[in-house]
Amino acid sequence: MKELIIAFGLFLFIEGILYALFPSKMKNMLKKMETIKDSQLRTGGLVFAIIGFIIIWYLKK
């Protein structure tokens, strides 16, 4: 459970740093996301979730 909280904290840290360092680029990226189809976003999210799961599984093994 502790690792899950640490991972969530790391996620928030990285997300916050991106918005703090590159606010205009993050706004542009979010505007461009509106043009991407839902199916493409869903597929990309699933791919990244699987990659993340494999990394975690490999490190915990």
N, C-alpha and C positions, 0 to 999 in steps of 0.2 A: 504494500500500500504506500509505503514511503517513497518508493521509486516512481509511482504514478503521480504523486504530488510534485516530486522534483521535475518530472517530465512536463507536467502542466505549467509549472513555474518557468521552465526553460522556454516553452512555447510562448508564453506571455512576454517574456523578456525579449526574445527574438522579434516577435511581432511589434512590440513597442519600440525597439531600436530602429526597425525599418521605417515606421511612421515618424520617428523623431529625426532621423537623418535625411530621409527622402520624402517629405510630405507631398510635394507636387507630383513626383513620379508615382506615388501610391494612389493619389487621386486619379491620375490618368489611367493607371492600371485598372482601377475599379470601374471607371467609365467604359473601358474597352471590354470588360467582362460582360457588360450588358449585351454585347453583340454576339457573344459565344452561345451556342445552343446549349440547352439544359443537359442533353444527352452527352455532349462533349465534356461539360464540367463534371457530370456524374462519373464518366469513364475515367477522367483524369484523377478525380478524388479517390476512386476505387483503386487505381494503380498505385498512387502514393500511399494509401492505407496499407495495401498488401506489401509494398516495399518496406514501409515502417515496421509492420508486423514481422517480416522476415529478419530485419536487422535486430529487433528486440529479441526474437526467438533465438537467433544465432548467438547473441551476446549473453543471454541467460543460460544457454546450454552448457 
